Amino acid sequence: MSFAAIHDRAISRKGGPDSLSALLPRVATPVELTSLGDDRYLAELTRCVFRAGFVWRVIDNKWPGFEAAFDGFVPLYWQQVPPEVLENLAGDDRIVRNLQKIRTVPENARMVVEAAREYGSFGNMLAQWPSDDQAGLLLWLKRHGARLGGNTAQYFLRMVGWDGFILSQDVLAVLRLEGLLDASPGSKKALLQAQSAFNDWHRETGLRYSHLSKIASCSIER
């Protein structure tokens, strides 16, 4: 299926190519991904975990408190933090006091540290991982991290500027409408079908995956 019709619908809905272009997310360069510290990756992983199923603006408004409570999200410390520190955080009103989500920080810190040992830094790993295998990256994050299933890891990648799609309800609707997805949302099969569609669209247009995703989401009436 050609992406041109989807692109034209998005332009029409958003009032022209310039208006649509203004909505496209910024994509980080490989140098920018590599330069971002591992502490920042752990922080953004944590922010996305806490946002999941919650009102995003509440998490964002409290984020300075999270940064203070988690003392800058240094992965080497948090990977082996004593259990009592986590229990104390569950009573800290600077953050959202969800112990299950608090407990993801050491697990995701270990993932960041392990990736850094193999690649030199977590950012190096992301910079080297190709967008045409986002499905593989999402499965890796889900396997090695905590609470990174669903769309959580997809939003994390978007927040740090990695070039990838987000399978929002709008994007899923477009994929179904175009006959490119028939699997259950959230399944590995659906993820692979979406990857195949985005790979085809990228080859057709040369557009970034993040931009393809946003354009698709803007092309549908909801």
Salt bridges, closest charged atoms under 4 A:
GLU32 OE2 - ARG26 NH2 2.47
ASP39 OD2 - ARG40 NE 3.30
GLU44 OE1 - ARG47 NE 3.20
ASP60 OD1 - ARG47 NH1 3.06
ASP60 OD2 - ARG51 NH2 2.70
GLU67 OE2 - ARG40 NH1 2.71
ASP92 OD2 - ARG94 NH2 2.67
ASP170 OD1 - ARG222 NE 2.45
GLU178 OE2 - ARG9 NH2 3.86
ASP200 OD1 - ARG203 NH2 2.37
GLU221 OE2 - ARG13 NE 3.08
